[in-house]
Amino acid sequence: MRRRPAQRRSLERVERMLDECARLLDEVGYDSLTTKEVARRAEVPIGTFYQFFSDKQGLVRALALRNLESFLERIADKLGAVDLKHWGDVVDLAVDEFVQMKRSRPGFAVVDFGEILPSPGGPALKGTQHMLDAALENNAVVADRLRRLVLETLDVPVIPGLDRALLVAVEAGDAVLKLAFRVSPEGAPELITECKIMIRRYLAAHLP
């Protein structure tokens, strides 16, 4: 973002623009998304749009960051509300939350955590693998945020290779879940189950 909203009114305008961006992604896709239409539907002057976002890619990047924060908040809330019997339950919880957001959250099927998917399950548009961070790929950012969340919330020791293991788990899970949504618009249940089994078995070799 060009600048952060400081006042409540500005924050509400930015949230409306992000909301309308998400809805338009579902309706017309990324290629047909325009800053003018986002501003019109959010009922803000186009000049106000450009106060906060340089272009539609900047708007979509902000939407991806909001999606990631919402995903992590939902996981954290559930971790605090359930009695986990095994660390593997966190895997199931994270996959289920991601799938639920794919099914129900506006725009999430097109832009989840950065990659822009012209069709369900990809492939992603070239050049969108660094939407969340200029240096790190999107999945590396997601893996790092999940690591921090797990370490802060659960009694999991910091062990050698944890960062690498979580990155591999996120990359592998991302690939299988993309396949699940290519096979079925709602995500093929059998592939979602296989994704959980795969990640749990892989991490079992790296986590106590």
N, C-alpha and C positions, 0 to 999 in steps of 0.2 A: 504494500500500500504506500501511496505517496505520503500520506500522513494518517495518524491515528485519530479517530473521533474523540474529542475531549468532553463535549457536552452531550447530555441525554438526547437532545433532538438530533444531533449528528449521528450518534450511535444508532438511533432508530432508523435513520435514513440508510445507513450502511447495511443494516440488517435487512431492510426491505429490498435493497438492491441485490443482496446475496440470495434472498428468498426467490426473487423473480428470476434471477440468473438460473437457479436450480430448476425452476419450473420450465423455463424456456429450453433448457438442455434436454429435458424429456420430450418437449413438444416439437422442437425443430432441429435439435442436434447442435453440435459445436460450430460447424461451418456456417450455419445460418443465424447463429447468435449475433446480435448487434448491440453495441452500447446504447444506441438511440432507443431501441425497443425496451431494453432493461430500464433505462431512465424513465421512459414513458409509463411503463407498467408500475414502477415503483413510485411514480408521481413525484419525481425530483427533477429539477432542471439539469440539462445535459452538462452545464458548467459545474454543477455540484458533483456529478459523477466524476469528472476529470480532476476535481480537487482531491479525490481519494484514490482513484485508479488511473493508471496511465493508458490502459487499453483493456480489451476484453480478456487477454491472457492474464493480466494482473488481477482482474476480477475473479477469474476461474481459479487462480492460485490462492486467493483469499478464501474462496469457497472450499478448496481442498484442505486448507489449514483448519477451517472451521469444522469440516467433517472429521478430521483426525482428532481434534480436541473433544468433539462430541463422543466419538467412539471410545476414547480413553476414559472419559467421565462416566460413560455408561458401564464400562467394565469395572471401574473403581467402585461405583455405587453397588454393583452386584457382589463384588468381592467382600464388601463390608456388610452385606445383608445375608450371606449364605455361609454355612459351615462346611468348608472344603475338606474333603477326606484325603485328597491327593493332589499334588501339583498339576497332574494331568487334567484335573477338572478345569483348570484355568484355560487350557487349550480348547476344550469343548465350549467354554463360555465365550472365548474370544471369537471362535469360528461362528458360533450361533449369532453373536451380536453383529458381526460383519454381514452375514447372510440376511439377517433381519433388516439391516440398513439398506442392503441391495434391493430388497423386495419392497420396501416401504418409503424410504427417504427420497424426496424429490431430487433429481439430478444425480444421485449417487451411482446409478447404473452407467452414467456417462463419465463422471469424474468422481472417483472415490477419494483416494489420497494423492492425487496429482496427475496420474496418467489419464489422457483423454482417449476414451474408447468410442469410436464412431459406430461400432456395432457391439451387441452384448458379448462379453467375454474377449474382446479384442480382435485383432492386435491393436496396440496403442498407437496413436499418432507419433511419428518420429519427432524427437526433440522434447518430449514431455516427461522424460524420466527424471528430470531435475527440477520439477515444479516446486517442491518443498524446500529445496536447498541448492545453492549454486554448486557446491562441492560434492555433496552426497546424493546418491540416487534415492528416489522416494522410499523404496523398501528398506534402505539402510536407516533412514530417519524413523520409519515406523518401528523397526526392530529395536533401535536405541530407546525410543519412548516406551515401548513395552517392557524393555529391560528395567528401566528406571521405575516403572509402575510396579512391577513384580517385586523388585528389591525393597521398595518403600512400603508395600502393602503386606507382603508375605515374609515369613521367616526363611528366606532362601539365602544361603551364603554366596558370597562372590567367589566364583571358582574360575580357574584358568579355562579359556576357550568359550566362556559363556556368551560373549558378544558374537563370536563367529557362529556358534550353534543357533542362536536366536535369528541371526541374519539368514542362515541356510533354511531354518524352519519357515520364516516369513516368505522367502523366495519360493520355496517348494509349495507352501500353502496357497500363495497367490496364483501360481500356475494351475494347480488343480481346481481352485475355485473359479478361475476364468473358464476352464473347461466345463465345469458344472453349469455355468450360465450360458455357454454356447450351446450346450445340449438342450437346456430348458430355460425359458424366460424366468422361471421362478427358482432356478438352481436345481439340478438333478439331485434328489435326496441321497441316492446311493453313492454319488461322487462326493457329496458333502461328508458323508460318513467315512468314506475312504480317506478323505483329507485329514480328518481328526485322527484316525488310526495311524496314518503315516507320520504325522507330526509327533504324536505321543510316543511312538516306537523310536523315532529318531532321537528325540530329546531324552528318552530313558537312558541312552548311552552316555549322556553328558550331564544330567542333573541327578543329585542324590535323591 
